[in-house]
Amino acid sequence: MIEVAVFGAGRIGKIHAGNVARHPQARLRYVVDVHAPSAQELASAHGAKVAGIDEALSDPAVGAVVIGSSTDTHADLIHRAAAAGKAIFCEKPVDLDVERARACQAAVEKAGVVCMIAFQRRFDPTFSSLKKRLDDGEIGTPEVLVVTSRDPGAPPVNYIKSSGGIFKDMLIHDFDIFRWILGDEAVSVHAMGSCLTDPAIQEAGDIDTTAVTIRTKQGRLCQINTSRRAAYGYDQRFEVLGSKGMLQAGNVAPTQVVSHTAAHIAHDLPEHFFLQRYREAYAAEIAHFFDALSDGTPVRTTIADGIKALELAEAAARSWREGQVVQVAI
């Protein structure tokens, strides 16, 4: 039984805390959050205690930490948890600054602790199935990846101002999908962007619509299109074109019922937001983390993966700002 401290009692912290509490190999011991009422509510829901950072990290009974607090706290908590010898599960991104993220990696490696970065899309059942079939050679050699990633609506502008921008906040997941699916690294990135959904986003210095083209070391191409607005729900899908065919991974709907009438053929809209869309993936990634701790196998999404995705996000942001193709160091 692994005793766990969860940092963050907000939206994603609640998801992770619930999955920790339900896992047979884990026990939620502490909830840590600067907002005491939120921490107390979450701790009470799962029979845990509210604690401060020092108390949680100094407790020798705690074997692992789950970091779901705000992005600006990730780096400090990774450093402190690594120094305390705790296994680490951390939400993306590692940090908004690449050099600080690399310093986190150095601290983790020096301490010799497990550190998993939460790219939950790798654990989605549909995406995982496509990846296995691709690796089994069903469509031959992959040549082109097209990723569509659209939110139903933008987050509050106050959040956008501190988010690091759309490339680090939103597309970082798509950059990880690119690396995972193609098993290749980028050599160049060309990103274009516009603000089409809300002028306030542009006033905050960000964009809400992007088109990114990546060329890989092996000459493969990836196109990623994103938007902060999709009136029909949370749109998350991709397709891989290979030498022998194509594989597509579509959206998830609340039900698979299709209505056929003389007027129309209709089915459910996609799940409305990421908490619903990736419900199974969030549970699967936590289960994988504890399985890895129990049997000593490597985690699938390492801090190195987190840094690679962050480097691509930085390259895309630079490409958009400068209006040119950016070369990426391999």
C-alpha positions in Angstrom: 0.0 0.0 0.0 1.5 3.3 -1.1 0.7 6.4 1.0 0.1 9.4 -1.2 0.0 13.2 -0.8 -2.0 15.1 -3.4 -1.1 18.7 -4.1 -3.9 20.7 -5.5 -7.6 20.5 -4.6 -9.0 22.1 -7.7 -10.6 20.6 -10.8 -7.7 18.2 -11.8 -6.7 17.6 -8.2 -10.1 16.2 -7.4 -9.9 13.8 -10.4 -6.5 12.5 -9.3 -7.4 12.3 -5.6 -10.5 10.2 -6.5 -8.5 7.9 -8.6 -5.8 7.5 -6.0 -8.5 6.8 -3.3 -10.1 4.1 -5.5 -6.8 2.4 -6.4 -6.2 -0.9 -4.4 -2.5 -0.3 -4.1 -2.8 3.3 -2.9 -4.1 5.3 0.1 -4.7 9.0 0.0 -3.0 10.3 3.2 -2.8 14.1 2.6 -4.3 16.9 0.6 -2.3 20.0 0.2 -3.8 23.3 -1.1 -3.4 27.0 -0.3 -7.2 27.3 -0.3 -8.0 25.6 3.0 -11.7 25.0 2.5 -11.1 23.2 -0.8 -8.4 21.1 0.8 -10.6 20.2 3.7 -13.6 19.3 1.4 -11.5 17.0 -0.7 -9.7 15.4 2.2 -13.0 14.8 4.0 -14.4 13.1 0.9 -11.7 10.5 0.9 -10.8 10.1 4.5 -7.5 11.9 4.2 -5.9 14.8 6.2 -5.1 18.4 5.3 -1.5 19.2 5.5 1.1 21.8 4.5 3.9 21.1 2.1 6.5 20.5 4.7 4.4 18.1 6.7 3.4 16.0 3.7 7.0 15.8 2.3 8.6 15.1 5.7 6.3 12.2 6.5 8.3 9.0 5.9 5.0 7.1 5.4 4.4 9.0 2.2 5.8 7.2 -0.7 4.5 9.2 -3.6 3.1 12.6 -4.4 0.6 13.7 -7.1 1.1 17.3 -8.2 -2.1 18.8 -9.6 -1.7 22.3 -8.4 -1.1 25.4 -10.5 1.6 25.3 -13.1 3.8 27.9 -11.3 4.1 25.5 -8.4 5.2 22.4 -10.3 9.0 23.0 -10.5 9.4 23.8 -6.8 7.3 20.8 -5.7 9.2 18.5 -8.0 12.5 19.7 -6.5 11.3 19.3 -3.0 9.6 16.0 -3.5 12.7 14.6 -5.3 14.9 15.8 -2.4 12.6 14.0 0.0 12.9 10.8 -1.9 9.2 10.6 -3.0 8.0 9.2 -6.3 6.4 11.9 -8.4 3.3 12.1 -10.6 3.0 15.6 -12.0 0.5 17.3 -14.3 1.9 19.0 -17.5 3.8 21.1 -18.0 6.9 20.6 -15.9 7.3 24.3 -16.0 6.7 27.1 -18.5 10.4 27.7 -18.8 12.5 25.1 -20.6 15.6 25.7 -18.5 13.7 25.4 -15.2 12.2 22.2 -16.5 15.6 20.8 -17.3 16.7 21.6 -13.8 13.8 19.6 -12.5 14.9 16.6 -14.6 18.4 16.9 -13.2 17.0 17.0 -9.6 14.9 13.9 -10.3 17.9 12.0 -11.9 20.2 13.0 -9.0 17.6 11.8 -6.4 16.9 8.6 -8.4 13.2 8.8 -7.9 10.4 7.9 -10.4 8.8 11.0 -12.1 5.9 10.6 -14.4 4.4 13.5 -16.3 0.6 13.2 -16.8 0.0 13.1 -20.6 -3.3 11.3 -20.1 -4.1 11.0 -23.8 -1.5 8.1 -24.1 -3.8 6.2 -21.8 -7.1 6.8 -23.6 -8.4 3.3 -24.7 -9.1 4.4 -28.3 -5.8 6.2 -28.8 -3.9 3.3 -27.1 -5.6 0.8 -29.4 -4.6 2.8 -32.5 -1.0 3.0 -31.3 -0.9 -0.8 -30.8 -2.3 -1.5 -34.3 0.1 1.0 -35.8 3.0 -0.7 -34.0 1.8 -4.1 -35.2 2.2 -2.9 -38.8 -1.5 -2.8 -39.8 -1.0 0.2 -42.1 2.7 -0.2 -42.8 5.1 2.7 -42.3 3.4 5.8 -40.9 4.0 8.9 -43.1 1.5 11.6 -42.1 -0.2 12.4 -38.8 -3.1 14.8 -38.7 -4.3 15.9 -35.2 -7.5 17.9 -34.5 -7.8 19.4 -31.0 -10.6 21.8 -30.3 -12.0 22.9 -26.9 -15.7 23.8 -26.5 -14.8 27.2 -25.2 -11.8 29.2 -24.0 -10.8 29.4 -20.3 -11.2 32.7 -18.4 -8.9 35.4 -19.7 -7.2 35.7 -16.2 -6.2 32.1 -16.7 -4.9 32.7 -20.2 -2.7 35.5 -19.0 -0.7 33.2 -16.7 -1.0 30.0 -18.8 2.1 30.4 -20.9 0.0 30.7 -24.0 -1.9 28.3 -26.2 1.2 26.3 -27.3 2.3 25.5 -23.8 -1.1 25.3 -22.2 -3.1 23.4 -24.9 -1.0 22.1 -27.7 1.6 20.6 -25.4 -0.7 17.5 -25.3 -0.7 17.4 -29.1 3.1 17.7 -29.3 3.3 14.7 -27.0 0.8 12.8 -29.2 2.9 13.6 -32.2 6.1 12.1 -30.6 4.3 9.1 -29.2 2.3 8.1 -32.3 5.1 8.6 -34.9 7.9 7.5 -32.6 10.0 10.2 -34.2 11.5 13.6 -33.4 10.9 17.0 -34.9 13.5 18.8 -37.0 11.4 21.8 -37.9 8.2 23.5 -36.8 6.1 26.1 -38.6 3.2 27.5 -36.6 0.6 30.0 -37.6 -2.1 31.5 -35.3 -5.0 33.9 -35.2 -7.4 35.2 -32.6 -10.9 34.4 -34.0 -13.1 33.7 -31.0 -12.6 36.5 -28.4 -10.7 39.8 -28.8 -10.0 39.7 -25.1 -7.6 36.7 -25.7 -5.6 38.8 -28.2 -5.5 41.7 -25.7 -4.0 39.2 -23.2 -1.2 38.5 -25.7 -2.4 35.1 -26.9 -4.2 33.4 -29.8 -7.1 31.0 -29.9 -6.7 29.2 -33.3 -3.5 27.6 -34.6 -2.2 25.5 -37.5 1.2 23.8 -36.9 3.2 21.8 -39.4 6.1 19.6 -38.1 8.7 17.7 -40.2 10.4 14.8 -38.5 13.9 13.4 -38.6 12.7 10.6 -40.9 10.9 13.1 -43.2 7.4 12.4 -41.9 4.9 15.2 -41.6 2.5 16.1 -38.9 -0.3 18.7 -39.1 -2.0 20.0 -35.9 -5.1 22.2 -36.0 -6.5 23.6 -32.8 -9.2 26.0 -31.7 -10.5 27.3 -28.4 -14.0 27.1 -29.7 -16.1 24.2 -31.0 -19.8 24.7 -30.7 -20.5 21.0 -30.8 -18.3 19.9 -27.9 -14.8 18.7 -27.1 -13.3 17.6 -30.4 -10.3 15.3 -30.0 -9.3 13.0 -32.9 -6.4 12.1 -35.2 -5.5 10.0 -38.2 -2.3 8.3 -39.4 -1.7 7.7 -43.0 0.6 4.9 -43.7 2.1 3.1 -46.7 -0.6 0.4 -46.5 -3.6 2.4 -45.3 -4.9 4.7 -42.6 -5.9 4.5 -39.0 -8.4 7.0 -37.4 -9.1 7.7 -33.8 -12.4 9.5 -33.3 -14.3 11.3 -30.6 -16.0 9.8 -27.6 -19.8 10.4 -27.2 -22.0 9.8 -24.1 -23.7 6.9 -26.0 -23.3 5.1 -29.3 -27.0 5.2 -30.1 -27.7 6.4 -33.7 -31.2 7.5 -34.7 -32.3 6.9 -38.3 -35.5 8.7 -39.4 -37.0 10.1 -42.6 -35.7 13.5 -41.5 -32.2 12.8 -40.4 -29.6 10.4 -39.1 -28.3 11.6 -35.8 -26.0 10.6 -33.0 -24.8 12.1 -29.7 -22.4 15.1 -29.7 -18.9 14.5 -28.4 -18.4 14.6 -24.7 -18.5 18.2 -23.7 -15.1 18.6 -22.0 -11.8 16.9 -21.1 -12.9 15.8 -17.7 -15.6 13.6 -19.3 -13.7 12.7 -22.5 -10.6 11.4 -20.6 -12.3 9.9 -17.6 -11.0 6.4 -18.3 -7.6 7.8 -19.3 -7.1 9.6 -16.0 -7.8 6.4 -14.0 -5.6 4.4 -16.3 -2.6 6.7 -16.0 -2.7 6.7 -12.2 -3.1 2.9 -12.2 0.0 2.7 -14.5 2.0 4.9 -12.1 1.3 2.7 -9.1 1.9 -0.4 -11.1 5.3 0.9 -12.1 6.1 1.7 -8.5 5.0 -1.7 -7.4 6.9 -3.8 -10.0 9.8 -1.5 -10.8 9.0 -1.1 -14.5 9.6 2.3 -16.2 6.8 4.8 -16.5 5.5 5.5 -20.0 5.6 9.2 -19.8 8.8 10.5 -18.2 10.0 13.9 -17.3 12.1 13.7 -20.5 8.9 13.4 -22.5 7.6 16.5 -20.6 10.6 18.5 -21.6 10.5 17.3 -25.3 6.9 18.5 -25.5 7.7 21.8 -23.9 10.6 22.3 -26.3 8.2 21.8 -29.2 5.7 24.2 -27.6 8.5 26.8 -27.3 9.5 26.3 -30.9 5.9 26.7 -32.1 5.5 29.9 -30.1 8.7 31.3 -31.5 7.6 30.3 -35.1 4.3 32.1 -34.6 5.9 35.2 -33.2 8.6 35.4 -35.8 6.6 34.2 -38.8 9.1 31.6 -39.9 10.1 28.0 -39.7 12.0 27.1 -36.6 14.6 24.4 -36.6 14.5 22.0 -33.6 17.6 20.5 -32.1 17.3 16.7 -31.9 
